[in-house]
């Protein structure tokens, strides 16, 4: 697993870590959409059985206080409220016979539910 990233916004908080596989998959999805004005937004919202859920989606907005990082040409944005929950979290993309999709390994999560979509 290879990781890369460079912070491009004025902030001292450590951001998320995107593996090369995750960055390439996200860039591929953006190419399919035919849009070059979108960034991958990673956020945390209240919900799920453990209290918080992850959200990954393409977003054209840049909000005040966003932590913005570049991963091999893919802009990744984390809003300032989600940043403390996601500092140091690694986002990967797996494609195996058993599972396909983005995964998040978050050192800040003290627990998660059985489905893996929710944490606290």
C-alpha positions in Angstrom: 0.0 0.0 0.0 1.4 3.4 -1.0 0.2 6.6 0.4 0.8 10.2 -0.7 -0.6 13.6 -0.1 0.2 17.2 0.3 -1.7 19.8 2.3 -2.6 22.9 0.2 -4.7 24.9 2.6 -3.5 26.9 5.6 -4.1 24.5 8.5 -1.9 22.7 10.9 -4.2 19.7 11.4 -3.1 16.4 9.9 -5.6 15.3 7.3 -6.7 12.0 5.8 -4.4 9.6 4.0 -5.5 8.3 0.7 -3.8 5.3 -0.8 -2.8 5.3 -4.4 -5.5 2.7 -5.1 -8.2 4.9 -3.6 -6.9 8.0 -5.4 -6.9 6.2 -8.8 -10.4 4.8 -8.3 -11.8 8.2 -7.3 -10.1 9.9 -10.3 -11.5 7.1 -12.5 -15.0 7.8 -11.2 -14.6 11.5 -11.9 -13.4 10.8 -15.4 -16.6 8.7 -16.0 -18.6 11.7 -14.8 -16.8 14.0 -17.2 -16.2 16.6 -14.5 -12.9 18.2 -13.6 -14.4 20.7 -11.2 -15.1 18.3 -8.4 -13.2 17.2 -5.3 -13.6 14.1 -3.1 -15.2 15.3 0.1 -14.7 13.2 3.2 -17.0 14.0 6.1 -18.4 12.7 9.4 -22.1 13.1 10.2 -24.2 12.1 13.2 -26.0 8.8 12.6 -25.6 5.1 12.4 -25.8 2.6 15.2 -22.5 3.8 16.8 -23.1 7.5 16.6 -21.2 8.8 13.6 -21.1 7.8 10.0 -18.6 8.5 7.2 -19.5 10.2 4.0 -17.5 10.2 0.8 -18.8 12.1 -2.2 -17.8 14.4 -5.0 -18.4 18.1 -4.3 -17.9 21.3 -6.2 -18.1 23.5 -3.1 -15.1 24.7 -1.1 -16.2 25.7 2.3 -14.5 28.2 4.6 -12.0 26.2 6.8 -11.8 23.2 4.6 -8.6 21.1 4.8 -7.6 20.6 1.2 -5.1 18.0 0.2 -3.8 16.8 -3.2 -3.3 13.1 -3.9 -1.8 12.5 -7.4 -4.0 15.2 -8.9 -7.1 14.4 -6.9 -8.3 17.2 -4.5 -9.6 15.9 -1.2 -11.6 18.2 1.1 -12.4 17.7 4.8 -14.6 20.3 6.5 -13.3 21.8 9.8 -15.9 20.0 11.9 -15.0 16.6 10.5 -11.2 17.1 10.5 -10.6 16.2 14.2 -12.5 12.9 13.7 -10.6 12.0 10.5 -7.0 13.1 11.3 -4.7 10.3 10.3 -7.5 8.1 8.9 -6.4 6.0 5.9 -8.8 5.6 3.0 -8.2 2.7 0.7 -10.0 1.0 -2.2 -10.3 -2.8 -2.2 -11.4 -4.9 -5.1 -11.5 -8.6 -4.2 -13.9 -11.4 -4.7 -15.2 -10.9 -1.2 -15.4 -7.1 -1.1 -15.3 -4.0 -3.3 -15.3 -0.4 -2.2 -13.7 2.3 -0.2 -12.5 1.4 3.3 -11.5 3.7 6.1 -9.1 2.8 8.8 -9.5 5.5 11.5 -7.2 5.6 14.5 -9.7 8.0 16.2 -12.6 5.5 16.3 -12.9 3.9 19.7 -15.5 1.4 18.4 -17.7 0.6 15.4 -20.8 -1.4 14.6 -20.9 -4.8 12.8 -21.7 -3.2 9.5 -18.5 -1.1 9.6 -20.3 2.1 8.4 -20.7 3.7 11.8 -18.2 4.5 14.6 -17.7 6.3 17.8 
